[in-house]
Amino acid sequence: MSLRRTTSAVVSVVALAAAGSVPTAAAAHGRADSFHRLSTFPAYLNSSIDDTAAAEISTVTEDGRTVVYTDSPGKRLGFVDITNPSRPKPAGTLAVGGEPTSVAHLGRLLLAGVNTRTSFTDPSGKLVVIDAKSRAVVRELDLGGQPDSVAVAPSGRYIAVAIENERDEDVNDGAIPQAPAGWLAVVDTRTWKVSKVDLTGLSAVAPTDPEPEYVSINSRDEAVVSLQENNHLAVVSLASRRVIKSFDAGSVTVNGVDTLDDDKISLDGSITAKREPDGVAWITDDLFATANEGDYEGGSRGWSIFSKRTGKAVWDAGNTLEHIAVEHGQYPDKRSDAKGIEPENVAFARIKGVPYVFVNSERGNFTAVYDVSNPVKPRFRQLLPTTNGPEGVVAVPSRGLVVVSSEEEDASIGIRGTVQVFGLGSFEDTSLVSKNDIPWGALSALSAVPGRRDRLASVTDSVYSPTRILGLSTDGVIDSAVTVTKNGQPVGYDAEGLVVRRAGGYWLAVEGTGAGKEPNLLVRLNSRAEVQEEIALPADVAGAITSNGLEGIAESGTSVWVAVQRAIKGDPANTARIGRYDTVSKTWSWLLYPLDAAPVGWTGLSELVAVDGNTFAVIERDNQRGTLAAIKKVYTFDVPATWSGTPTVTKKLVKDLLPLLQAGNGWVQDKVEGLAVAGNGRTYAVTDNDGIDDATGETVFLDLGRLL
């Protein structure tokens, strides 16, 4: 793997890494073809920002210029013009008379599986055939059940539709069997007649109730069908409408994984689980890949390659995909007690002569890219951060593109369903990754390391416990971690500011909860990160701070400076406090900092850096992400030599970070929370990914050059 210096000064977690290995800084340069995010298209652009619009499964039209995605909440298909994949355009929607679950294309035709059921016990659905150019409905075929996946044979002769007839999870705790059973529908495109392939009696788990989930077709007109809840795989000859191969997907014992939702990522657990594959994709006419999501009682947290001939897995990811997620800060601890990263879907494509498998992690919010030139030894190439809940992944080999559609939609927290386009080319990137499986995420601060040109430090906030201080290089490699302890025991703070002290040790700014519950604190640590002193704020200030408390800390001489994120009670609106604590006299003094007014939401301070004895830099940001993000800026201000009361400082804009955050072509992150001037004179910034809790999980690391 190589980490590459970026010419745009944007460093993201688009990694070019081999699983379990991270290079030294000396090896962190070079150029090679890799996938690079070209654009992010929120589905609401096809309607309105106030509309609930998802993008679940997608296809790309025959000419490679239009993405078509299923929008289940809107009961419609959405269209995106990707003639210029870096500047996608909304191209409208088409109502399909029900809930679209899958879409594929056959030449100039679009094929949408549409769920029209009124109840679990009376499922129904149809295949809607649409002219892609005119968007006229050519025909509708009654499928007789609830469709879940649509695939087209490379020959064009057949269409296969997995009729899931999914179970009601509120009945008998979701246990199967639950009638009616699912099956595989086969459409002969010469006659458009629908045939039914019975899948009952194949599996050891609930043989009377197969629930086919996904289908893929090889060049021999053979369909592989995943029966997810049944932990089974079936291969069907579409010409004869017969099951020609059927086998159990098997169980896997996976060691070295996180199995507890306990606010810490500990890769020391073990699971034995059925694979329960979801997405499937042929690699050759004999080999196919499965995403082992699990849903009923299993899920092995990885993906596998199976042989149709033997019915056995020729390769299994084991714990490696979860470890990759950990190394890239994309591990969802909140899901670790159940399905971990939750592999959801797979796709295969040969692009520029290289065979790739793309694996979507629904809860890790990423797509992993593998080179399968040797399919019994896939080679991890890179991790592509996505928006929330990536479901669909499809490649456009003729244009070197990969399209990922993500379904999660929650406008109240700035999460929107999107279509993202990645392109293959020669790009220069650097990655923020860890060595030796060091878990990380929720980086809430950044600090220089005195006396070191190429070293930085960061700290994890309350998403994880106990608090840990992480060491990293300016090339973006996290290579050390130390746990904060108090009285010999690990301790968890909501650490929002960090300074590595010249005298040795650290200062932490700890944010309280407000309302007199958990206090805001200055915490002094020794070089072993052991708590030496906790310093509370003055009672009048502490009592006036809301839940948006300390968010930055700096040290200058014998003074420690802190930034309060937002206005405290009694202060003017759109101000924040900068505090100075004199470590000799043990006294406090305060300044007011004027905040920009946010178009939406609020604005506050996220970091404080001492530039010199009387000049400080701050990060000022709003609380918005995506298309609503407006204020992500670095300002400086000077403090007076002496003062009384709480005078207001004068600020100076140094850098607008929003264009840099947009330059990655992803969903703009709201929490730019770390800023530091390293010993090499360059300024670096980092975003807090909230541990993927109600956030995309992507971390952006910015090299701002000689800024301060």
N, C-alpha and C positions, 0 to 999 in steps of 0.2 A: 504494500500500500504506500502511496505517496501523498503527502500533504503539500499543497502548492500555494505559493504566495499569490495573493490576488492583486490584480492591477486596478480593480475597482474599489479596493479598500473594504469590501464587504466579505466577511468570513462567515459561512453558515455551516450547519451540520450536514451539508451534502458531502458525504465522506467517500473517499476512494481507498477503502481499507480491506485488508485481509482479516478474516475473523480471528480475534484473539491476539492481534499484533498491531502495534503502533510504532511508527518510525521515530528515530531521534530527529532533532532539529536539522542535523546535517543532511538527513535523507528526505527532508520535507520540501523538495523542489523538483520540478520537472513538468512535462506536458504529455498528455495522452488523451485519447478520445474518452469522453465520459458524458453522462447525461446531466443536463443543466436545465433548471426550471426556466421556462420561457415566459409563462404567464399564469395568472390565476383569475378565473372568471366566476364571480358569484352568480348563482342561478337566478337570484332575484332581478338581475339586469334584464331578464326576459319578461318581467312583469313590473314590480315596483319594490322599493326597499322595505315597504311595510308588509309585503306578501311573504307567506311561508312557502319556500321553494327549495326542494332538495334535488340532488343529482346522485342517483344511486348506481345504475348500470348504464354503460354507454357503448356506443359503436361509432365508427367513422365511415362516412359514405365512400363509395367506390373510388371517387376521385381524390380522396384524402383531404378534403377541404371543409367538411362540415361534421362537427361532433353532434351526435344525437343521444340524449340522455333521458332516463326515466325519472319523472317527477311524481312520486307517489302521492304526496299530500295534495298536489294540484290536479291529479288525475289527468296528466297530460305528458306529452313528450316535449322536451326543450331542444332547441337548435342553437349551435354556436358556430359562427363562421370563423374558421382558422386558416383562411387563405394566407394570412400573415399570422403564424402561430404566436408571435410575440405581441400581437395586438388583436386578440379575439374580439368579435363583434356579436352582440345579441342578434339572433336570427329568428326569433319568434317561438311560438308554442303551438301544439296541436292537441286538442282534447281527444281522448280515446275511449270515453264511455266507461271508465272504470279505473282501477288502480294498476298502472303499468308496473310489471315486475322485472322485465328483461326486454332488451331490444338487440337486434342483429340486422345485418343487411345481406341481400342477395342481389348482386348487380345494382340495378337502379331502384330496387325495392327495399323498403324497410319492413321489418317483421317485429311486431310488438306483442309480447305476451301480456294479457290484461286480465286481472283478477276481478270478477264481478260477483263474487259470492255474497250471500246475505247472512250466512252462518257457517260455522266450522263443520256442521253435520250435513250441510247442503251446499258443497262447493261448486263453483262454476267459473268458467273463464273462456276467453276467446283469443285467437291469433288474428291481429289486425294487420292487414297487408296494405302498405302505403307506397305510393309513387313518391320517391325521394325528391324529385324536382318540383312537381306540382303540389305535393302533399295531399293529393286526393286519395281517399280510401278506395283501394281497388277491390278488396273483398274482406269479409270477416268469416273466420272458420270457428265453429263451435268446438271447444276442446273437451267439454264435459267435466271439467274439474279446474282446480286452481293452479295456473302455471307459475313456475318459479325461475326457469332458465330456458333460453332459446338459443340454439346453435344451428349453423348452416354448414353443410358438408362442403369441403373444398371443391368437390365435383359439381356442386350446385344442384345435384339431383334431389337431395333430401334436406328436410328441416326436422330437427328433433326438439321436442319440448318436454322438459321435466315437469310432470303434473304432481305437485307435492301433496296437495290436500293436507296441509299442515295441521298438527294437533292443537287442541285448545289447552294452553298451559294452566288454565284455571280449573281444569277438570282433573280430579285425581292427581293433583300436583304435577300435571303434565305427563303422566306416565303413558307409555304406549303398550299395547295397541289401542288406537282410537279409530273407529270406522268414520268415513270410508278410506280405503287404501289408495295410495298413489300409483302412478304408472308412467310409462314413457309414451308420449304421442309422437307419431312419425307422419310427416306430410311428404307425399311424392309431388314434386313441383311440376311434373308433367300433367297430373290430373287434379292436383290440389285436394286430393282425398286424404282424410285423417284416419290413421290406423292406430290401434292400441296394442302396446307390448306389455304383457302382464309381468310384474316384478315380484309377485308374492311367492312365498315358499323358498326364497333364496338365502335369507339371512338367519343367523342363530338368534338374533335379537328381534323380537316381535315380527316373525316372518309373515304374519297376516296383514301387517301394516307398514309396507315400505313407504318411506318418505323421500323420494328422489329430490335432490337439492340442486345439482348442477350437472351440466352435460357438455361434452366436447366431442368433436368428430374428426377422425383422421382421414388420410387420403384413400383409404380402402372402404370408405363409407361405413366405418364402425364407430359407434358412439360409446364412450365411457360415461357411466352415470354414477354419481355419488349418492348413496343412501345414507345420509349423515347420521340420523338418529339410530339407524340400524347398524352403524359401523361396518358398512359393506360397500363393495364396488361391483358393478356389473358392466360387461361389455356386450353390446347389442349389434348384430348385423342389421343394418337398416334395410338392406335389399330383401332379406328373408323375414324381417321383423321377429328375429329370434335372439334369445340370450345365448351367446356362444361361450361366455366365460363369466364366472361369478366367484368372488372370493372375499373373505373377511379382511377388513383393513388392518386388523391386528392391534395389539397393545404395545406400549413402549414404556420402559422405565427410564426416567430422565432425572439425573442427579445434577446438583449444582444450580438449582433454580430457587427463586424467591417464592415461598408458599404462604406467606402471611401478610395480611393487610395491617401493618403495624407502624406505618410512617417511617420505615427504613427498608432499604433494599439489601437483603442478605442472600447471597447466592450459595446457600448451604442446605437447602431443602431438597427433597426427593419426591417425585410423583410416579405412580404407575397408572397409566390412563389409556383408554381406547383412543385411537386417532380421530375417529369421527370426522372424516374429511368433508369439507364444504366445496370450495372451488376446485375444478380439475382442468387440466390442459394437456393435450398430447404434445410430446417433444419429438418423437418419431412415431412410426406406425406400430411400434411395440411398446414404447416407454411413455409414461404420462406422469405428470406432477400433480400432487394434491396439497391443498392448504388445510392443515389439520386443526380446524377451529374448535371442534367439540361443541356440543350444544345440549345434549341429553344427559350424559353421565361421564363424558370423557373430554378429550382435547389434549393432545400431546405437546402443544405450544410451538410446534415447528411445521416443517413441510417435508414431503417425501417424494421419491421417484419410484414408481412401481413398474414391474414388467408384466405386460398382458400375458405373455407366454407362460410364465411361472406362477403368476399371482402373488409374487413376493416383492417386498421393498428392496430395491437394489441400492438405495441410499436413503438416509434419514438425517434430518438436521440436528436431532437430539436437542441439546441445550444451546447450540451455537447461535441461533437467531435471537434468543432472549439475551445472550451475552452481548451480541452486537448492539441490541437496543440499549443495554446498560452503558456500553462504551460511548454511545452517542447521545446520552442524556434523554432518551426517548422511552424509558421503561415506565409503564403505568402502574405504580405500586398499588393504587386503589383496586386493581384487578388481580393482584398477584395471588390471592387466595382462591381464585376461580380459574380463569382462562389465560392469565398472564397477558401477553401481547395480542392474543387472539388473531392468529393468521386467518384471513377471511377468503382470499381469492388468489388465483395464480393465472398468469398468461405466459404464452411462449411466442417468441418471434425471432427470426434471423434478420439482423440489421447489420449492414456493411460486412456481411459474411460471418458474423459472430452470432451463435445461437444463445439467446438470453431467456432466462425465466425471471419473471417479475412477481414478487410475493407481497400482497397487501397485508399490513397489520392494522386491524380495525381499531384497536385500543391504543396501540403505540403511535398511531398517526404517521405511518411511513410506508414507503414501498422499497423493498430490498431487491437489489439487482444482482443476478448471478449469471456468470458465464458457464454454460453447460456444454462446452466443446467436448469435455469428457463427462458424460451424464452420470457416471457412477462416482465422480469426484467433482461436484459443482464447486465453482470458485466464486466467493462473494466479491463483488466489484465495488458497490457503493450503496449508500442509504439515501433515499430521496424523502425529505420531510414533506408531509402533505397537510392538508387541513383535516378536520375531525371526521373520523369514521370512513376511511377510504374503502369503498365497496367494489367499484368497477375499475378494471385496468385493461387497456387495449392498446396495441401497438400499431403504428402506421409505418411499416418497413420502407416503403418507397420514399418516405420523407424523413426517415430517421427520427420519428416522433413516438412518444409514449403519452397516453392520455389517462389520467387518474380522476375518477369522479368520487366525491365524498358526500355522504348523505346527511350528516348531522347538521341540524338547523335549530339554533336557539338565539334569536336576535337579541334577547334580553341581556345576554352576556357577550354579544359581538361575535358569535360563532355562526357562520353561514355555510350552506351547502354550496360546493364549488366544483368546477371542472378545471383541472390543472394540466398544462401541457409542458412536457419535458422534451428537449431535443438533444441529439447526439452530435457532439462536435469536439473541437479542441478548445477547452476552456481552462483557465487558471483559477484554482480554488484552494483555499485552506480550510481545514476542518477543526472544529473543537471536539476532541475525542479524548478518552482516557486510556491509560495503560493498565494492563493487568487487572481488568474488570473493576476498576475503581468506580463505584456508583456515583453519579452526580446528577444535578438538576436543580432548578429553583435557585440559580446563582443571583444573590440579592445585593452583591457589592463587589468591588474590585479595588485592589491596592497594589502599589508598587512594592518591591522588596528592596529596601535600602542596600546599596552596594552591589546590586546585581543588574546588569544591563538587560538581560533577557528573561527576567522572572517577574511573575505576578502572583497574587493570591486572591482567592475568592472565598465566600462563605455561603452555606446553605441556610435557607430561612425555615420557618415553622412547618413547611410542607413535610420536612423530614426531621426525625428526632433520633438520636441526639444531634446537636449542632456539630458540623464538621468544617474545618478550614482546609481548603484545597490549594495545592500549589500547582502552577501551570507555567509553561513557557509562552513567550510571545508568539511562537509559531502555532499555538493552540493545542498543546498536548498537556492534559491534566495527568500529573505523574506522582502526586503525593496527597495524602489525606491524614489529618490528625483530628481526633475527637476531643471536643471541649469537655472538661471534667470539673466538677465542683465537689470538694471534700472527698475526692477519690472516686466519685461516681459520674458516669456520663450524664450530661445535662442538656436539655432542649430549650433553647431560646428562640424567639422570633428575631434572629439577627438580621438587621437591615443595613448595617454599615460596618466596615472593617478597615483598620489601619495596621499595617505591619510597622512596629516601632523601631526607630533607630537604636534605641537603648536595649532592644530585645523584647520579645513578646508581642502582644497585640492589644488593640482597643476594639471593642464591639459596641455598636449602637443597637440596642434592643428595643424593639417597638412594643409598647404595651397595648392592652385591649381597650383602654379608656374606661370611664365610669367607675374608677377606683378599683378595678379588678387586678389585672396583671400590670405592674408599673413599667413605665419607660425607664431604661437604665443605661448608664455607661458601665461597661464591664471591662476591667483590666485583667489580661491573661499574661502568664509568663510564656517563655519560649516553648514549653510543653503543652500549651493551651489549657493550663490549669487556672481556674478562677482565683485571682488574688484580691479583687476588690469589686464591689458593686456600688455604684454611685447613683442615687436617686435624683430626680429633678426637684427644684424648689417646689414647695407645696402649692403655691399659687398657680404656677405654670402647670404642674402635674395635674391639678384638679380641673384645669381648663382645656386640656388636650382631649380631643376626641379619639376614636380608634385609629385615626391616621396620625401616628406619632412619629418617633425618631426614624429617619430614613437615610441618614448619612453621618459620617464622622471623619474628622481630620485632626491632625496633631501639628502644632507649630510652637516650637520652644517649650515653655512650661504650660501651654494652654491646650486644651482639647476643645474642639469646635464640633457642634452638632447642627443638623438641619431637621426641623420639624416639617413633616410633609405638607400639612395644610393649616389654614388659619385656626387659631385656638379661640375659645370663647372670649369675647370682649375685644378681640383685635379686628381691624378693618377687613372687610371681605377681600378676597383675592390677594391676600398676603400670607407669608409663612414666616416662621421665626428661625433665626440663626442664633444659636447660643454659644457663649464662650465660658468654659469652666477653667478657672485658674487652679492648677493642681497644687500650688503653693499656699495660696490664701483660702482655698476651698470655697471660693465665691463664684457666683454666676452673674453674667451680664448678657443682654439680649439686643438683637437688631431685628428690624422688619425687612423682609425681602418682598418686592412687588411681583406678583404672578401675572402672566398673560391670562386673559379671559378665554375660556374654552368655548368653541362653537357648540359643542355637545358635551355634557358631563362636567367634570371638574378638572382643574389643573393643580399640580403639586410638585414638590421637590422629591427627587429620588436618590440623589448622591451629593456628596460634598468633598472637594479635593483642595488641599492647600497647594497653591501654585508657588507662592513665596510667603514672606512674613505677613503681608497684609492683603494679598490678593488670593481670592478663592474662586473655584469653578463649581458650578452646580449642573445637574441635569434637571431640566424642567419639562414635565410631560403631562399630557392629559391622560385620562383613563380609558381611551378608546383604541380599538384595534381595527384592522382591515381598512375598508374605504372611509370610515369615519375618523380615523386617526388624523390629527391636525397639528398637535404641538409635541414635538420631540426635539428639544434644543439644548445646547450647551451655552451657558452664560458665564461670565465672570463678574465679580464685583470687588471693590476695595473696601476695607473697613477703616474707620477713622482711628487715629492714634489713641484718642481717648473719647469717651462720650458718657452721657448720662441719659436716663430714660431709655426709650426704645426707638432710636432714629431709623429712618428708612434708607437703605443703601441704594445706590444707583447701579443698575446692571448694564452689561454690554454683551450683545449677541456675538458669540464666537463661531458657532457652527449649528446649522439646521440639520439634524440627523434624519429627518423624514425622507429626503431623497435617497439616502443610503439604505434605509430600511426598505424602501420601495424598489431599490435596484435589484434586490434578490428575487423580484417577481413573485413573491409569496404573499401570504396574509400578513399584513403589517402587524408586528408585535406591539402591544401596548406598554409593556413594562421594561423600558430601558432603565436599568437600576445600578449598573456598575460603570465607573469611570476611573481611570488611573493614568498617570504619566510614568512610564517605566524608566529604568536607568538609561535606556538608549535614546531618551528624549522624545519618543513617540507616545502618543496618547491612544488608549484603547478603551472601548466600551463594550458592555455585554448586556443582553436581555435576560430577564427572569422568566423561565418557561412554566412556572407554577406547578412543576412536577406533573404536567399534563392533566392537571385537575381543572376542568372547565377552561382549557386552553389548547392550542394546537400542539404544544410540546416542543416546538422548534426553538432552538437557541441561536441567536445571531451575535456574532463576535466581530466588532468593527475595529479595524486599524485606521485611526484618523490622522496618522502622520504626525508631523511636528506642529501640533495645534496650540499648545499652551506653553 
